[in-house]
Amino acid sequence: MATNVRDEVHSDHAPKAVGPYSQGIRIGGLLYTSGQIPLDPSTGKLVEGGIDAQTVRVMENLHAVLEAAGAGFDDVVKATIYLTSMADFAAVNAIYARYFGSTPPARSTVQVAALPLGAAVEIDFIARTP
């Protein structure tokens, strides 16, 4: 049942916030995730290995936040992808697609000048929650 209570969502399997924000906020049956960059939750450091490794880490970080809210990738209704280079668009798409079924969420992809800590990709979600 939807509620107007605003709850913080936190997972120890996603990186700790590097600023004054929550990993996710649940309100009214929706989860709003903060943008995840490719930080290894165990070290707090950016993963090595290029755009493929960074995209996988971002998606796994988001998976941890979704799970903490009782949701999964099938519950995602909107995604926003931030890239420092549109040359990475195809590589990010290929990895991103592995996480969704036949009906992926609505999505926007934008190129940005820079991302925190020198990341090449950042992604955030809006998802329904139980």
N, CA, C and O atoms as CSV, one atom per row, in Angstrom:
chain,resi,resn,atom,element,x,y,z
A,1,MET,N,N,0.844,-1.186,0.000
A,1,MET,CA,C,0.000,0.000,0.000
A,1,MET,C,C,0.886,1.244,0.000
A,1,MET,O,O,1.832,1.326,0.783
A,2,ALA,N,N,0.597,2.192,-0.849
A,2,ALA,CA,C,1.373,3.429,-0.928
A,2,ALA,C,C,1.175,4.253,0.337
A,2,ALA,O,O,0.101,4.272,0.939
A,3,THR,N,N,2.232,4.920,0.707
A,3,THR,CA,C,2.202,5.753,1.897
A,3,THR,C,C,2.944,7.050,1.611
A,3,THR,O,O,3.770,7.113,0.700
A,4,ASN,N,N,2.652,8.067,2.380
A,4,ASN,CA,C,3.343,9.338,2.212
A,4,ASN,C,C,4.510,9.482,3.169
A,4,ASN,O,O,5.113,10.552,3.257
A,5,VAL,N,N,4.837,8.405,3.894
A,5,VAL,CA,C,5.994,8.425,4.775
A,5,VAL,C,C,7.251,8.357,3.920
A,5,VAL,O,O,7.348,7.541,3.004
A,6,ARG,N,N,8.197,9.209,4.223
A,6,ARG,CA,C,9.460,9.270,3.490
A,6,ARG,C,C,10.492,8.452,4.255
A,6,ARG,O,O,10.895,8.819,5.359
A,7,ASP,N,N,10.921,7.328,3.653
A,7,ASP,CA,C,11.868,6.423,4.288
A,7,ASP,C,C,13.191,6.408,3.541
A,7,ASP,O,O,13.225,6.385,2.311
A,8,GLU,N,N,14.282,6.423,4.302
A,8,GLU,CA,C,15.605,6.259,3.703
A,8,GLU,C,C,15.833,4.782,3.412
A,8,GLU,O,O,15.468,3.920,4.213
A,9,VAL,N,N,16.436,4.495,2.266
A,9,VAL,CA,C,16.808,3.137,1.900
A,9,VAL,C,C,18.328,3.081,1.876
A,9,VAL,O,O,18.987,3.919,1.260
A,10,HIS,N,N,18.874,2.072,2.563
A,10,HIS,CA,C,20.327,1.938,2.657
A,10,HIS,C,C,20.722,0.481,2.494
A,10,HIS,O,O,20.046,-0.414,3.003
A,11,SER,N,N,21.808,0.246,1.791
A,11,SER,CA,C,22.382,-1.086,1.641
A,11,SER,C,C,23.870,-1.028,1.940
A,11,SER,O,O,24.577,-0.144,1.455
A,12,ASP,N,N,24.338,-1.972,2.740
A,12,ASP,CA,C,25.777,-2.093,2.979
A,12,ASP,C,C,26.497,-2.666,1.764
A,12,ASP,O,O,27.727,-2.677,1.716
A,13,HIS,N,N,25.723,-3.149,0.769
A,13,HIS,CA,C,26.298,-3.733,-0.438
A,13,HIS,C,C,26.424,-2.715,-1.570
A,13,HIS,O,O,26.776,-3.065,-2.696
A,14,ALA,N,N,26.136,-1.462,-1.261
A,14,ALA,CA,C,26.348,-0.353,-2.191
A,14,ALA,C,C,27.287,0.625,-1.493
A,14,ALA,O,O,27.372,0.629,-0.265
A,15,PRO,N,N,27.992,1.452,-2.259
A,15,PRO,CA,C,28.946,2.372,-1.642
A,15,PRO,C,C,28.259,3.366,-0.702
A,15,PRO,O,O,27.118,3.773,-0.919
A,16,LYS,N,N,28.980,3.737,0.331
A,16,LYS,CA,C,28.495,4.786,1.222
A,16,LYS,C,C,28.450,6.091,0.442
A,16,LYS,O,O,29.240,6.306,-0.477
A,17,ALA,N,N,27.528,6.950,0.812
A,17,ALA,CA,C,27.397,8.246,0.154
A,17,ALA,C,C,28.690,9.048,0.307
A,17,ALA,O,O,29.302,9.057,1.376
A,18,VAL,N,N,29.098,9.717,-0.767
A,18,VAL,CA,C,30.289,10.569,-0.713
A,18,VAL,C,C,29.900,12.035,-0.503
A,18,VAL,O,O,30.713,12.934,-0.719
A,19,GLY,N,N,28.675,12.267,-0.087
A,19,GLY,CA,C,28.175,13.607,0.174
A,19,GLY,C,C,26.923,13.516,1.020
A,19,GLY,O,O,26.570,12.438,1.498
A,20,PRO,N,N,26.251,14.632,1.207
A,20,PRO,CA,C,25.044,14.658,2.044
A,20,PRO,C,C,23.799,14.205,1.283
A,20,PRO,O,O,22.953,15.025,0.927
A,21,TYR,N,N,23.692,12.910,1.036
A,21,TYR,CA,C,22.540,12.344,0.346
A,21,TYR,C,C,22.325,10.904,0.806
A,21,TYR,O,O,23.210,10.300,1.410
A,22,SER,N,N,21.164,10.370,0.520
A,22,SER,CA,C,20.818,8.987,0.824
A,22,SER,C,C,20.992,8.135,-0.417
A,22,SER,O,O,20.885,8.643,-1.533
A,23,GLN,N,N,21.260,6.841,-0.245
A,23,GLN,CA,C,21.339,5.939,-1.391
A,23,GLN,C,C,19.995,5.877,-2.107
A,23,GLN,O,O,19.938,5.753,-3.331
A,24,GLY,N,N,18.930,5.965,-1.342
A,24,GLY,CA,C,17.591,5.955,-1.915
A,24,GLY,C,C,16.581,6.499,-0.940
A,24,GLY,O,O,16.790,6.474,0.273
A,25,ILE,N,N,15.477,6.995,-1.478
A,25,ILE,CA,C,14.345,7.472,-0.678
A,25,ILE,C,C,13.093,6.811,-1.243
A,25,ILE,O,O,12.838,6.846,-2.447
A,26,ARG,N,N,12.315,6.207,-0.338
A,26,ARG,CA,C,11.051,5.583,-0.715
A,26,ARG,C,C,9.910,6.447,-0.189
A,26,ARG,O,O,9.876,6.811,0.987
A,27,ILE,N,N,8.976,6.767,-1.085
A,27,ILE,CA,C,7.793,7.532,-0.695
A,27,ILE,C,C,6.669,7.213,-1.676
A,27,ILE,O,O,6.893,7.121,-2.883
A,28,GLY,N,N,5.470,7.049,-1.151
A,28,GLY,CA,C,4.303,6.841,-1.999
A,28,GLY,C,C,4.415,5.653,-2.936
A,28,GLY,O,O,3.887,5.700,-4.047
A,29,GLY,N,N,5.090,4.587,-2.519
A,29,GLY,CA,C,5.211,3.405,-3.361
A,29,GLY,C,C,6.285,3.493,-4.419
A,29,GLY,O,O,6.394,2.606,-5.265
A,30,LEU,N,N,7.087,4.556,-4.389
A,30,LEU,CA,C,8.176,4.710,-5.353
A,30,LEU,C,C,9.510,4.818,-4.625
A,30,LEU,O,O,9.587,5.322,-3.505
A,31,LEU,N,N,10.541,4.340,-5.276
A,31,LEU,CA,C,11.909,4.465,-4.799
A,31,LEU,C,C,12.657,5.379,-5.755
A,31,LEU,O,O,12.645,5.163,-6.967
A,32,TYR,N,N,13.299,6.383,-5.219
A,32,TYR,CA,C,14.154,7.278,-5.986
A,32,TYR,C,C,15.584,7.000,-5.538
A,32,TYR,O,O,15.934,7.252,-4.385
A,33,THR,N,N,16.414,6.481,-6.445
A,33,THR,CA,C,17.792,6.222,-6.059
A,33,THR,C,C,18.646,7.437,-6.367
A,33,THR,O,O,18.382,8.182,-7.311
A,34,SER,N,N,19.663,7.620,-5.561
A,34,SER,CA,C,20.683,8.596,-5.915
A,34,SER,C,C,21.497,8.000,-7.049
A,34,SER,O,O,21.538,6.783,-7.226
A,35,GLY,N,N,22.135,8.856,-7.804
A,35,GLY,CA,C,22.999,8.364,-8.864
A,35,GLY,C,C,24.120,7.532,-8.283
A,35,GLY,O,O,24.741,7.912,-7.290
A,36,GLN,N,N,24.373,6.402,-8.903
A,36,GLN,CA,C,25.473,5.539,-8.475
A,36,GLN,C,C,26.606,5.653,-9.487
A,36,GLN,O,O,26.399,5.573,-10.698
A,37,ILE,N,N,27.795,5.839,-8.960
A,37,ILE,CA,C,28.992,5.806,-9.785
A,37,ILE,C,C,29.712,4.490,-9.486
A,37,ILE,O,O,29.334,3.792,-8.546
A,38,PRO,N,N,30.730,4.138,-10.257
A,38,PRO,CA,C,31.352,2.827,-10.114
A,38,PRO,C,C,32.335,2.710,-8.947
A,38,PRO,O,O,33.522,2.445,-9.138
A,39,LEU,N,N,31.815,2.914,-7.739
A,39,LEU,CA,C,32.631,2.726,-6.551
A,39,LEU,C,C,32.463,1.307,-6.037
A,39,LEU,O,O,31.345,0.800,-5.948
A,40,ASP,N,N,33.570,0.673,-5.700
A,40,ASP,CA,C,33.534,-0.638,-5.067
A,40,ASP,C,C,33.085,-0.425,-3.627
A,40,ASP,O,O,33.746,0.303,-2.886
A,41,PRO,N,N,31.969,-1.045,-3.205
A,41,PRO,CA,C,31.465,-0.810,-1.851
A,41,PRO,C,C,32.428,-1.258,-0.751
A,41,PRO,O,O,32.376,-0.736,0.363
A,42,SER,N,N,33.300,-2.213,-1.048
A,42,SER,CA,C,34.206,-2.702,-0.018
A,42,SER,C,C,35.429,-1.806,0.168
A,42,SER,O,O,36.027,-1.787,1.243
A,43,THR,N,N,35.800,-1.065,-0.877
A,43,THR,CA,C,36.991,-0.207,-0.778
A,43,THR,C,C,36.662,1.282,-0.832
A,43,THR,O,O,37.447,2.112,-0.374
A,44,GLY,N,N,35.496,1.618,-1.393
A,44,GLY,CA,C,35.154,3.020,-1.580
A,44,GLY,C,C,35.915,3.679,-2.709
A,44,GLY,O,O,35.881,4.900,-2.860
A,45,LYS,N,N,36.605,2.872,-3.504
A,45,LYS,CA,C,37.409,3.407,-4.609
A,45,LYS,C,C,36.761,3.079,-5.951
A,45,LYS,O,O,36.028,2.099,-6.086
A,46,LEU,N,N,37.051,3.925,-6.940
A,46,LEU,CA,C,36.573,3.716,-8.300
A,46,LEU,C,C,37.155,2.405,-8.842
A,46,LEU,O,O,38.347,2.142,-8.679
A,47,VAL,N,N,36.316,1.583,-9.486
A,47,VAL,CA,C,36.809,0.330,-10.069
A,47,VAL,C,C,37.680,0.632,-11.279
A,47,VAL,O,O,37.511,1.650,-11.951
A,48,GLU,N,N,38.603,-0.262,-11.539
A,48,GLU,CA,C,39.459,-0.149,-12.714
A,48,GLU,C,C,38.901,-1.032,-13.814
A,48,GLU,O,O,38.099,-1.928,-13.551
A,49,GLY,N,N,39.325,-0.780,-15.048
A,49,GLY,CA,C,38.933,-1.671,-16.125
A,49,GLY,C,C,38.120,-1.033,-17.227
A,49,GLY,O,O,37.623,-1.750,-18.095
A,50,GLY,N,N,37.961,0.259,-17.237
A,50,GLY,CA,C,37.275,0.910,-18.334
A,50,GLY,C,C,35.768,0.938,-18.182
A,50,GLY,O,O,35.230,0.611,-17.124
A,51,ILE,N,N,35.090,1.335,-19.257
A,51,ILE,CA,C,33.651,1.581,-19.216
A,51,ILE,C,C,32.850,0.315,-18.936
A,51,ILE,O,O,31.817,0.391,-18.272
A,52,ASP,N,N,33.287,-0.841,-19.416
A,52,ASP,CA,C,32.550,-2.082,-19.154
A,52,ASP,C,C,32.533,-2.390,-17.661
A,52,ASP,O,O,31.470,-2.633,-17.090
A,53,ALA,N,N,33.690,-2.382,-17.033
A,53,ALA,CA,C,33.780,-2.663,-15.600
A,53,ALA,C,C,33.035,-1.610,-14.793
A,53,ALA,O,O,32.388,-1.929,-13.796
A,54,GLN,N,N,33.127,-0.353,-15.224
A,54,GLN,CA,C,32.427,0.715,-14.507
A,54,GLN,C,C,30.913,0.545,-14.598
A,54,GLN,O,O,30.209,0.738,-13.606
A,55,THR,N,N,30.411,0.192,-15.762
A,55,THR,CA,C,28.960,0.030,-15.933
A,55,THR,C,C,28.438,-1.151,-15.114
A,55,THR,O,O,27.388,-1.044,-14.479
A,56,VAL,N,N,29.144,-2.251,-15.121
A,56,VAL,CA,C,28.738,-3.407,-14.315
A,56,VAL,C,C,28.690,-3.011,-12.840
A,56,VAL,O,O,27.728,-3.345,-12.148
A,57,ARG,N,N,29.703,-2.309,-12.351
A,57,ARG,CA,C,29.737,-1.912,-10.939
A,57,ARG,C,C,28.570,-0.988,-10.606
A,57,ARG,O,O,27.952,-1.138,-9.552
A,58,VAL,N,N,28.262,-0.046,-11.476
A,58,VAL,CA,C,27.129,0.853,-11.257
A,58,VAL,C,C,25.832,0.057,-11.164
A,58,VAL,O,O,25.029,0.285,-10.259
A,59,MET,N,N,25.623,-0.866,-12.085
A,59,MET,CA,C,24.396,-1.655,-12.081
A,59,MET,C,C,24.312,-2.548,-10.840
A,59,MET,O,O,23.225,-2.734,-10.293
A,60,GLU,N,N,25.415,-3.090,-10.399
A,60,GLU,CA,C,25.411,-3.909,-9.184
A,60,GLU,C,C,25.151,-3.046,-7.947
A,60,GLU,O,O,24.472,-3.486,-7.019
A,61,ASN,N,N,25.681,-1.835,-7.927
A,61,ASN,CA,C,25.393,-0.922,-6.820
A,61,ASN,C,C,23.904,-0.585,-6.778
A,61,ASN,O,O,23.299,-0.561,-5.706
A,62,LEU,N,N,23.322,-0.328,-7.933
A,62,LEU,CA,C,21.891,-0.038,-8.001
A,62,LEU,C,C,21.066,-1.264,-7.609
A,62,LEU,O,O,20.028,-1.135,-6.960
A,63,HIS,N,N,21.518,-2.430,-7.996
A,63,HIS,CA,C,20.835,-3.665,-7.616
A,63,HIS,C,C,20.762,-3.778,-6.095
A,63,HIS,O,O,19.726,-4.158,-5.551
A,64,ALA,N,N,21.843,-3.453,-5.414
A,64,ALA,CA,C,21.868,-3.525,-3.948
A,64,ALA,C,C,20.860,-2.555,-3.328
A,64,ALA,O,O,20.193,-2.900,-2.352
A,65,VAL,N,N,20.744,-1.361,-3.877
A,65,VAL,CA,C,19.783,-0.381,-3.351
A,65,VAL,C,C,18.360,-0.843,-3.636
A,65,VAL,O,O,17.491,-0.740,-2.771
A,66,LEU,N,N,18.114,-1.353,-4.846
A,66,LEU,CA,C,16.786,-1.889,-5.165
A,66,LEU,C,C,16.406,-2.997,-4.188
A,66,LEU,O,O,15.304,-2.992,-3.641
A,67,GLU,N,N,17.310,-3.941,-3.969
A,67,GLU,CA,C,17.033,-5.056,-3.062
A,67,GLU,C,C,16.738,-4.578,-1.644
A,67,GLU,O,O,15.863,-5.121,-0.970
A,68,ALA,N,N,17.467,-3.563,-1.195
A,68,ALA,CA,C,17.242,-3.031,0.155
A,68,ALA,C,C,15.832,-2.465,0.298
A,68,ALA,O,O,15.292,-2.399,1.402
A,69,ALA,N,N,15.243,-2.058,-0.818
A,69,ALA,CA,C,13.877,-1.518,-0.813
A,69,ALA,C,C,12.845,-2.599,-1.129
A,69,ALA,O,O,11.652,-2.306,-1.206
A,70,GLY,N,N,13.289,-3.843,-1.313
A,70,GLY,CA,C,12.367,-4.925,-1.655
A,70,GLY,C,C,11.965,-4.919,-3.114
A,70,GLY,O,O,10.933,-5.485,-3.476
A,71,ALA,N,N,12.770,-4.283,-3.961
A,71,ALA,CA,C,12.457,-4.161,-5.392
A,71,ALA,C,C,13.536,-4.865,-6.216
A,71,ALA,O,O,14.531,-5.354,-5.683
A,72,GLY,N,N,13.312,-4.902,-7.519
A,72,GLY,CA,C,14.270,-5.489,-8.443
A,72,GLY,C,C,14.266,-4.713,-9.749
A,72,GLY,O,O,13.560,-3.714,-9.885
A,73,PHE,N,N,15.050,-5.172,-10.698
A,73,PHE,CA,C,15.140,-4.474,-11.980
A,73,PHE,C,C,13.802,-4.417,-12.717
A,73,PHE,O,O,13.558,-3.469,-13.464
A,74,ASP,N,N,12.930,-5.409,-12.524
A,74,ASP,CA,C,11.613,-5.385,-13.167
A,74,ASP,C,C,10.725,-4.279,-12.612
A,74,ASP,O,O,9.706,-3.945,-13.216
A,75,ASP,N,N,11.096,-3.711,-11.478
A,75,ASP,CA,C,10.312,-2.634,-10.859
A,75,ASP,C,C,10.760,-1.243,-11.295
A,75,ASP,O,O,10.094,-0.255,-10.984
A,76,VAL,N,N,11.874,-1.153,-12.009
A,76,VAL,CA,C,12.395,0.145,-12.441
A,76,VAL,C,C,11.496,0.699,-13.547
A,76,VAL,O,O,11.230,0.021,-14.539
A,77,VAL,N,N,11.032,1.938,-13.367
A,77,VAL,CA,C,10.164,2.567,-14.365
A,77,VAL,C,C,10.873,3.673,-15.142
A,77,VAL,O,O,10.438,4.037,-16.235
A,78,LYS,N,N,11.968,4.214,-14.586
A,78,LYS,CA,C,12.694,5.302,-15.256
A,78,LYS,C,C,14.156,5.242,-14.857
A,78,LYS,O,O,14.481,5.041,-13.687
A,79,ALA,N,N,15.027,5.413,-15.821
A,79,ALA,CA,C,16.463,5.464,-15.572
A,79,ALA,C,C,17.034,6.698,-16.250
A,79,ALA,O,O,16.545,7.142,-17.288
A,80,THR,N,N,18.064,7.233,-15.648
A,80,THR,CA,C,18.829,8.297,-16.283
A,80,THR,C,C,20.292,7.879,-16.246
A,80,THR,O,O,20.824,7.515,-15.198
A,81,ILE,N,N,20.930,7.939,-17.408
A,81,ILE,CA,C,22.339,7.588,-17.540
A,81,ILE,C,C,23.110,8.859,-17.880
A,81,ILE,O,O,22.735,9.618,-18.774
A,82,TYR,N,N,24.188,9.067,-17.150
A,82,TYR,CA,C,25.081,10.204,-17.381
A,82,TYR,C,C,26.415,9.641,-17.845
A,82,TYR,O,O,27.012,8.806,-17.165
A,83,LEU,N,N,26.883,10.096,-19.003
A,83,LEU,CA,C,28.157,9.645,-19.566
A,83,LEU,C,C,29.080,10.830,-19.785
A,83,LEU,O,O,28.631,11.909,-20.171
A,84,THR,N,N,30.361,10.633,-19.541
A,84,THR,CA,C,31.311,11.700,-19.846
A,84,THR,C,C,31.701,11.669,-21.321
A,84,THR,O,O,32.290,12.624,-21.828
A,85,SER,N,N,31.371,10.570,-22.015
A,85,SER,CA,C,31.638,10.471,-23.453
A,85,SER,C,C,30.562,9.635,-24.127
A,85,SER,O,O,30.329,8.490,-23.741
A,86,MET,N,N,29.912,10.200,-25.126
A,86,MET,CA,C,28.917,9.449,-25.885
A,86,MET,C,C,29.560,8.329,-26.702
A,86,MET,O,O,28.852,7.472,-27.232
A,87,ALA,N,N,30.872,8.322,-26.811
A,87,ALA,CA,C,31.560,7.211,-27.469
A,87,ALA,C,C,31.363,5.914,-26.683
A,87,ALA,O,O,31.547,4.828,-27.231
A,88,ASP,N,N,30.991,6.017,-25.403
A,88,ASP,CA,C,30.744,4.846,-24.562
A,88,ASP,C,C,29.293,4.364,-24.616
A,88,ASP,O,O,28.953,3.375,-23.966
A,89,PHE,N,N,28.442,5.039,-25.371
A,89,PHE,CA,C,27.011,4.748,-25.399
A,89,PHE,C,C,26.715,3.274,-25.727
A,89,PHE,O,O,25.944,2.632,-25.014
A,90,ALA,N,N,27.304,2.745,-26.773
A,90,ALA,CA,C,27.027,1.363,-27.191
A,90,ALA,C,C,27.484,0.358,-26.138
A,90,ALA,O,O,26.773,-0.608,-25.861
A,91,ALA,N,N,28.645,0.568,-25.554
A,91,ALA,CA,C,29.155,-0.352,-24.532
A,91,ALA,C,C,28.261,-0.337,-23.294
A,91,ALA,O,O,27.955,-1.390,-22.735
A,92,VAL,N,N,27.846,0.846,-22.870
A,92,VAL,CA,C,26.963,0.957,-21.708
A,92,VAL,C,C,25.618,0.304,-22.017
A,92,VAL,O,O,25.080,-0.420,-21.180
A,93,ASN,N,N,25.071,0.550,-23.201
A,93,ASN,CA,C,23.794,-0.056,-23.611
A,93,ASN,C,C,23.846,-1.576,-23.542
A,93,ASN,O,O,22.910,-2.206,-23.050
A,94,ALA,N,N,24.921,-2.164,-24.027
A,94,ALA,CA,C,25.028,-3.627,-24.069
A,94,ALA,C,C,24.996,-4.207,-22.654
A,94,ALA,O,O,24.335,-5.219,-22.420
A,95,ILE,N,N,25.684,-3.594,-21.730
A,95,ILE,CA,C,25.711,-4.095,-20.348
A,95,ILE,C,C,24.391,-3.794,-19.648
A,95,ILE,O,O,23.836,-4.663,-18.974
A,96,TYR,N,N,23.891,-2.592,-19.798
A,96,TYR,CA,C,22.624,-2.170,-19.190
A,96,TYR,C,C,21.498,-3.122,-19.597
A,96,TYR,O,O,20.690,-3.519,-18.757
A,97,ALA,N,N,21.441,-3.490,-20.873
A,97,ALA,CA,C,20.367,-4.346,-21.392
A,97,ALA,C,C,20.325,-5.712,-20.717
A,97,ALA,O,O,19.256,-6.314,-20.618
A,98,ARG,N,N,21.464,-6.210,-20.253
A,98,ARG,CA,C,21.517,-7.519,-19.584
A,98,ARG,C,C,20.718,-7.554,-18.291
A,98,ARG,O,O,20.325,-8.627,-17.833
A,99,TYR,N,N,20.476,-6.402,-17.702
A,99,TYR,CA,C,19.818,-6.337,-16.395
A,99,TYR,C,C,18.301,-6.229,-16.484
A,99,TYR,O,O,17.615,-6.326,-15.466
A,100,PHE,N,N,17.769,-6.031,-17.686
A,100,PHE,CA,C,16.334,-5.837,-17.842
A,100,PHE,C,C,15.736,-6.898,-18.747
A,100,PHE,O,O,16.415,-7.445,-19.616
A,101,GLY,N,N,14.453,-7.186,-18.534
A,101,GLY,CA,C,13.740,-8.151,-19.359
A,101,GLY,C,C,13.326,-7.544,-20.682
A,101,GLY,O,O,13.989,-6.652,-21.212
A,102,SER,N,N,12.216,-8.044,-21.208
A,102,SER,CA,C,11.759,-7.622,-22.528
A,102,SER,C,C,11.133,-6.230,-22.526
A,102,SER,O,O,10.934,-5.642,-23.590
A,103,THR,N,N,10.816,-5.691,-21.333
A,103,THR,CA,C,10.237,-4.357,-21.254
A,103,THR,C,C,11.123,-3.483,-20.359
A,103,THR,O,O,10.847,-3.325,-19.170
A,104,PRO,N,N,12.187,-2.917,-20.935
A,104,PRO,CA,C,13.057,-2.065,-20.129
A,104,PRO,C,C,12.342,-0.772,-19.740
A,104,PRO,O,O,11.339,-0.407,-20.355
A,105,PRO,N,N,12.853,-0.082,-18.726
A,105,PRO,CA,C,12.206,1.151,-18.286
A,105,PRO,C,C,12.388,2.286,-19.292
A,105,PRO,O,O,13.214,2.212,-20.201
A,106,ALA,N,N,11.599,3.329,-19.101
A,106,ALA,CA,C,11.846,4.572,-19.834
A,106,ALA,C,C,13.236,5.058,-19.432
A,106,ALA,O,O,13.713,4.744,-18.341
A,107,ARG,N,N,13.892,5.829,-20.314
A,107,ARG,CA,C,15.274,6.189,-20.025
A,107,ARG,C,C,15.687,7.458,-20.743
A,107,ARG,O,O,15.215,7.759,-21.839
A,108,SER,N,N,16.572,8.191,-20.104
A,108,SER,CA,C,17.259,9.321,-20.729
A,108,SER,C,C,18.747,9.066,-20.598
A,108,SER,O,O,19.199,8.508,-19.598
A,109,THR,N,N,19.511,9.470,-21.602
A,109,THR,CA,C,20.965,9.389,-21.541
A,109,THR,C,C,21.517,10.740,-21.951
A,109,THR,O,O,21.157,11.286,-22.993
A,110,VAL,N,N,22.397,11.270,-21.112
A,110,VAL,CA,C,22.973,12.581,-21.391
A,110,VAL,C,C,24.484,12.544,-21.216
A,110,VAL,O,O,25.014,11.798,-20.392
A,111,GLN,N,N,25.158,13.359,-22.003
A,111,GLN,CA,C,26.594,13.520,-21.829
A,111,GLN,C,C,26.825,14.701,-20.897
A,111,GLN,O,O,26.179,15.743,-21.011
A,112,VAL,N,N,27.760,14.512,-19.972
A,112,VAL,CA,C,28.104,15.552,-19.005
A,112,VAL,C,C,29.594,15.843,-19.097
A,112,VAL,O,O,30.364,15.026,-19.602
A,113,ALA,N,N,29.997,17.006,-18.609
A,113,ALA,CA,C,31.405,17.395,-18.670
A,113,ALA,C,C,32.268,16.552,-17.742
A,113,ALA,O,O,33.404,16.219,-18.077
A,114,ALA,N,N,31.731,16.206,-16.577
A,114,ALA,CA,C,32.497,15.433,-15.595
A,114,ALA,C,C,31.541,14.793,-14.600
A,114,ALA,O,O,30.407,15.239,-14.424
A,115,LEU,N,N,32.028,13.729,-13.950
A,115,LEU,CA,C,31.275,13.048,-12.895
A,115,LEU,C,C,32.157,12.951,-11.658
A,115,LEU,O,O,33.378,13.071,-11.755
A,116,PRO,N,N,31.543,12.734,-10.487
A,116,PRO,CA,C,32.327,12.670,-9.259
A,116,PRO,C,C,33.459,11.633,-9.331
A,116,PRO,O,O,33.300,10.548,-9.891
A,117,LEU,N,N,34.575,11.996,-8.760
A,117,LEU,CA,C,35.747,11.126,-8.606
A,117,LEU,C,C,36.317,10.617,-9.931
A,117,LEU,O,O,37.070,9.644,-9.948
A,118,GLY,N,N,35.963,11.268,-11.034
A,118,GLY,CA,C,36.497,10.879,-12.338
A,118,GLY,C,C,35.786,9.707,-12.987
A,118,GLY,O,O,36.315,9.114,-13.927
A,119,ALA,N,N,34.585,9.355,-12.503
A,119,ALA,CA,C,33.813,8.257,-13.097
A,119,ALA,C,C,33.445,8.591,-14.534
A,119,ALA,O,O,33.324,9.759,-14.902
A,120,ALA,N,N,33.267,7.536,-15.352
A,120,ALA,CA,C,32.846,7.707,-16.745
A,120,ALA,C,C,31.343,7.560,-16.907
A,120,ALA,O,O,30.788,7.975,-17.924
A,121,VAL,N,N,30.664,6.963,-15.901
A,121,VAL,CA,C,29.229,6.706,-15.993
A,121,VAL,C,C,28.596,6.845,-14.613
A,121,VAL,O,O,29.199,6.507,-13.594
A,122,GLU,N,N,27.375,7.347,-14.607
A,122,GLU,CA,C,26.540,7.414,-13.408
A,122,GLU,C,C,25.113,7.112,-13.852
A,122,GLU,O,O,24.683,7.546,-14.920
A,123,ILE,N,N,24.382,6.363,-13.024
A,123,ILE,CA,C,23.004,6.009,-13.360
A,123,ILE,C,C,22.143,6.152,-12.119
A,123,ILE,O,O,22.572,5.817,-11.015
A,124,ASP,N,N,20.921,6.652,-12.303
A,124,ASP,CA,C,19.938,6.651,-11.215
A,124,ASP,C,C,18.626,6.079,-11.721
A,124,ASP,O,O,18.360,6.048,-12.922
A,125,PHE,N,N,17.806,5.623,-10.766
A,125,PHE,CA,C,16.537,4.974,-11.093
A,125,PHE,C,C,15.386,5.586,-10.313
A,125,PHE,O,O,15.569,6.187,-9.255
A,126,ILE,N,N,14.187,5.412,-10.873
A,126,ILE,CA,C,12.933,5.529,-10.157
A,126,ILE,C,C,12.280,4.159,-10.310
A,126,ILE,O,O,12.164,3.643,-11.421
A,127,ALA,N,N,11.856,3.572,-9.196
A,127,ALA,CA,C,11.283,2.222,-9.228
A,127,ALA,C,C,10.052,2.157,-8.341
A,127,ALA,O,O,9.935,2.911,-7.374
A,128,ARG,N,N,9.137,1.260,-8.668
A,128,ARG,CA,C,7.997,1.000,-7.795
A,128,ARG,C,C,8.484,0.077,-6.677
A,128,ARG,O,O,9.416,-0.705,-6.863
A,129,THR,N,N,7.846,0.180,-5.531
A,129,THR,CA,C,8.219,-0.692,-4.413
A,129,THR,C,C,6.977,-1.334,-3.834
A,129,THR,O,O,5.870,-0.813,-3.971
A,130,PRO,N,N,7.175,-2.480,-3.181
A,130,PRO,CA,C,6.026,-3.169,-2.586
A,130,PRO,C,C,5.445,-2.378,-1.416
A,130,PRO,O,O,4.473,-2.814,-0.800
